[in-house]
Amino acid sequence: MKRKKPAQDHTSRSDPAASVSCEIIGHVRSPYKERFGTPRQPPVTEQTLEDRALEASIELLPGRNFEQALKDLEGFDYIWVLAWLHLNEGWSPQVIPPRGPEVKRGLFATRAPHRPNPISLSALRLLGIEGRVLKVRGIDLLDGTPVLDIKPYIPYSDAFPDARTGWLKGLMPVEPDRWK
């Protein structure tokens, strides 16, 4: 019988950090070399829905045993990619989104790329894995973008079909049959 560890209170160990650091695990190799023309919200674009979106790759760094970290990921159709939007400078607490009326919205109620921490979250179709290279489709990142993490997309825990959409209500695209 395995002995159960006593509960520990980790909240009083130290003061919360004012800053954190993280390591880059790889880089995006994308057909997009400049911001203009890079897709926004590619999972809802016609090209992605019809499986015509451009392919890209994510090259993980050597010497970190990432080949083993990728084990079993190939069984997933989609992945989440967290990346650092390294070219973005500055941010504003209110922005005017590209869709809908020209009304300033709170930054955290939008997906604007200029943020206090320029972290992006992309849902990408995983086409395959070769060594340390992931082949993907539906990229919305520039070539050379640093990658922070990769996680599998799990439909039963990553989708909330009945979630409210705030100020976007009424602006949503027609739902494809595959989302119903």
C-alpha positions as CSV (number, residue, x, y, z in Angstrom):
1,M,0.0,0.0,0.0
2,K,1.4,3.4,-1.1
3,R,1.7,5.9,1.7
4,K,-0.2,9.1,1.1
5,K,1.8,12.3,1.5
6,P,0.5,14.9,3.9
7,A,-1.1,18.0,2.4
8,Q,1.2,21.0,2.1
9,D,0.3,24.7,2.0
10,H,2.4,26.1,-0.9
11,T,0.9,29.6,-0.7
12,S,3.1,30.8,2.1
13,R,6.4,29.6,0.8
14,S,7.4,32.9,-0.8
15,D,6.2,36.1,-2.2
16,P,4.7,35.9,-5.7
17,A,7.3,36.6,-8.4
18,A,7.1,40.0,-10.1
19,S,8.5,38.4,-13.3
20,V,9.1,35.0,-14.7
21,S,11.3,33.5,-17.4
22,C,10.8,30.7,-19.8
23,E,12.9,29.0,-22.4
24,I,12.3,28.8,-26.2
25,I,11.9,25.2,-27.3
26,G,12.0,25.9,-31.1
27,H,11.1,28.2,-33.9
28,V,8.3,28.4,-36.5
29,R,9.2,27.9,-40.2
30,S,6.4,29.7,-42.0
31,P,5.7,31.0,-45.5
32,Y,4.7,34.3,-43.9
33,K,7.7,36.7,-43.8
34,E,5.9,39.9,-42.9
35,R,2.9,40.7,-40.7
36,F,0.7,42.1,-43.6
37,G,-1.0,39.1,-45.2
38,T,-0.5,36.7,-42.3
39,P,-3.9,35.1,-41.5
40,R,-5.9,36.2,-38.4
41,Q,-7.8,33.5,-36.6
42,P,-7.0,30.8,-39.2
43,P,-9.2,28.1,-37.7
44,V,-12.2,30.0,-39.0
45,T,-10.9,30.9,-42.4
46,E,-12.3,29.3,-45.6
47,Q,-8.8,28.0,-46.4
48,T,-8.5,26.1,-43.1
49,L,-12.0,24.8,-43.1
50,E,-11.5,23.4,-46.6
51,D,-8.0,22.0,-45.7
52,R,-6.3,24.5,-48.1
53,A,-4.4,26.5,-45.6
54,L,-0.6,26.8,-46.1
55,E,1.7,24.3,-44.5
56,A,4.5,25.3,-42.1
57,S,6.7,23.6,-39.6
58,I,7.9,23.9,-36.1
59,E,11.6,23.0,-35.6
60,L,12.4,22.1,-32.0
61,L,15.9,22.9,-30.7
62,P,18.5,20.1,-30.8
63,G,20.2,18.6,-27.7
64,R,17.1,18.8,-25.4
65,N,15.7,15.3,-25.9
66,F,12.6,16.8,-27.6
67,E,12.3,13.7,-29.8
68,Q,11.2,11.8,-26.8
69,A,8.9,14.6,-25.6
70,L,7.1,14.4,-29.0
71,K,6.3,10.7,-28.4
72,D,2.6,9.9,-28.8
73,L,1.7,13.4,-30.1
74,E,1.3,12.1,-33.6
75,G,-2.0,10.5,-32.6
76,F,-3.6,13.9,-32.3
77,D,-5.2,15.8,-35.2
78,Y,-4.6,19.3,-33.7
79,I,-2.1,20.9,-31.3
80,W,-1.9,24.1,-29.3
81,V,1.2,26.1,-29.9
82,L,2.3,28.8,-27.4
83,A,4.6,31.3,-29.1
84,W,6.4,34.6,-28.3
85,L,5.4,37.4,-30.7
86,H,9.0,38.7,-30.7
87,L,8.4,41.6,-33.1
88,N,5.6,43.2,-31.1
89,E,6.4,46.3,-29.2
90,G,4.2,48.1,-26.7
91,W,0.6,47.6,-25.9
92,S,-2.6,49.6,-25.1
93,P,-5.2,48.7,-22.5
94,Q,-7.9,49.4,-25.2
95,V,-7.9,48.4,-28.8
96,I,-10.2,48.6,-31.9
97,P,-10.6,45.0,-33.2
98,P,-10.6,44.4,-36.9
99,R,-14.1,43.1,-37.0
100,G,-17.3,44.8,-35.9
101,P,-18.0,48.5,-35.2
102,E,-15.0,50.7,-34.6
103,V,-15.4,50.7,-30.8
104,K,-12.5,50.5,-28.4
105,R,-12.6,47.2,-26.4
106,G,-10.6,46.2,-23.4
107,L,-7.4,44.4,-24.5
108,F,-8.2,41.2,-22.5
109,A,-11.6,40.9,-24.3
110,T,-9.8,40.7,-27.6
111,R,-7.2,38.6,-29.4
112,A,-5.1,41.6,-30.3
113,P,-1.4,40.5,-30.6
114,H,0.1,43.6,-28.8
115,R,-0.2,42.6,-25.2
116,P,1.8,43.1,-21.9
117,N,3.3,39.6,-22.5
118,P,3.2,39.0,-26.3
119,I,2.2,35.3,-26.0
120,S,0.2,33.7,-28.8
121,L,-2.0,30.6,-28.7
122,S,-2.5,28.9,-32.0
123,A,-4.6,25.8,-32.8
124,L,-2.8,24.1,-35.6
125,R,-3.6,20.9,-37.6
126,L,-0.8,18.4,-37.0
127,L,0.2,16.8,-40.3
128,G,3.1,14.7,-39.1
129,I,6.3,14.6,-37.1
130,E,9.8,13.9,-38.4
131,G,12.4,13.9,-35.7
132,R,12.3,17.3,-34.0
133,V,10.1,18.8,-36.8
134,L,6.3,19.1,-36.6
135,K,4.5,19.6,-39.9
136,V,1.4,21.8,-39.4
137,R,-1.3,23.5,-41.3
138,G,-3.3,26.7,-40.4
139,I,-0.3,28.7,-39.2
140,D,-0.8,32.4,-38.1
141,L,2.8,33.0,-37.1
142,L,5.7,34.7,-38.9
143,D,8.8,32.7,-39.9
144,G,11.3,32.6,-37.0
145,T,8.7,33.1,-34.3
146,P,10.0,31.5,-31.0
147,V,7.9,28.6,-29.7
148,L,7.4,28.3,-25.9
149,D,5.3,25.1,-25.7
150,I,3.2,22.5,-27.5
151,K,0.2,20.7,-26.1
152,P,-2.4,18.4,-27.7
153,Y,-5.8,19.7,-28.5
154,I,-8.3,17.6,-26.7
155,P,-11.9,18.2,-27.9
156,Y,-13.7,17.2,-24.8
157,S,-11.7,19.6,-22.6
158,D,-10.7,22.3,-25.0
159,A,-14.0,23.2,-26.5
160,F,-17.0,24.9,-24.9
161,P,-19.6,25.1,-27.6
162,D,-22.2,26.8,-25.4
163,A,-19.8,29.5,-24.1
164,R,-20.9,33.1,-24.3
165,T,-19.0,35.3,-26.8
166,G,-19.4,38.7,-25.2
167,W,-19.2,41.7,-27.6
168,L,-18.6,39.2,-30.5
169,K,-22.2,37.9,-30.4
170,G,-23.8,38.5,-33.8
171,L,-20.3,38.9,-35.4
172,M,-19.6,35.2,-35.5
173,P,-19.2,33.5,-38.8
174,V,-21.7,30.9,-40.0
175,E,-20.9,27.7,-38.1
176,P,-19.6,25.0,-40.4
177,D,-21.4,21.7,-40.1
178,R,-18.3,20.1,-38.5
179,W,-18.6,22.4,-35.5
180,K,-22.3,21.6,-34.7
